[in-house]
Amino acid sequence: MFVYRMRNATILVVRLKGVATEAIKNIVLAGIGKLIVVDSEDVAEEDLGASFFFRDDDVGKKVRYSTSSVQTGDHGATETLAYLWASAGMKITSSMLLDVAKPRIESLNPLVAVEALSDASALEGDDFDRLLQGVDMVCVTDCDRSTLIRLNEACRRLSKPFYAGGTYGLLGYIFCDLLQHDYIAPSGQKDASKNVKNTAVYVPLKTALQHRWTGMTRRQTKELNPAIVFAVLAVWEYQAVHQGVLPDDPSAAAELESIASRLIAEAQVNRQTLPSMPRELIDLATTAAHEISPVCAVVGGLLAQDILKALAAREPPIANFFTFDGTLGGGTVVRMSMP
């Protein structure tokens, strides 16, 4: 049953940064049915560090192009034709432009169909709704908070399971909203071979962010390592205040510390456990704009593992917010606003 589900699953991945690269590698090698990737960015030099789908000579090209209809052998000629077609009001489809990442993804597993979309409008309004009609699961990586909430709400409206993930320097996170998810797991009784059906009810990201850390002992709170959670949330808030720009300088530390302290107070975290934001975490957050390959590999690998687990419906997936601390090499899962 799992193999059938996996081989017939269509997964949509938004943005092709380091985390998505690792996740795509794993789910494609596992043998899903179809992968759809949406990314409208050019390949930049900083992408070469954590995304092994790109090479030095790819810098400046679109993340996804294809030229099956125009075999000129001259990239400049192809781009000129694309410009002329666009000027004439003709829609440029994936068959008309040079592809960078797609053949490298396809080479991982020729049995997996790969579709790549470089038009950002695919994630907007009715276009996104139409795109969602043909997918089984959505995975959005390295996006700002407002984009995550908007895409999550669209997925909920059409009953599509949703994953989000990303890294900020040495920090990383995974969030999932699997709606009402049924899975099979060991009963927990002495007879470990007996499996029982369980149901987990998830909440959207917007609701999860309203989570209050009340009703827990000091020890329970400490085990969840809330400092990492609020470091990630502080980066999101900073990014929202600064029109999408991530902190990238030690001068941002004071503002991040202020944001984190406010969020901690609003969430009613046990003050004995986390009286203030550890300074070293604030310092880490000032490198949020940078991708660190080993961190992307860990977070992307765990993201892919959980996606496959959700497809299999045989073990409990993440419920519902995982954070990774690269300085310790470990992570924790916080159940945020879930019943």
Helices and strands as residue ranges (DSSP letters): H 2-7, E 10-14, H 18-30, E 34-38, G 45-48, G 56-58, H 75-87, G 94-96, H 102-106, E 113-117, G 120-123, H 125-133, E 137-141, H 145-157, E 162-168, E 171-177, E 180-186, E 195-201, H 205-208, H 218-223, H 226-241, G 250-252, H 253-266, H 279-285, H 293-312, E 321-325, E 330-334
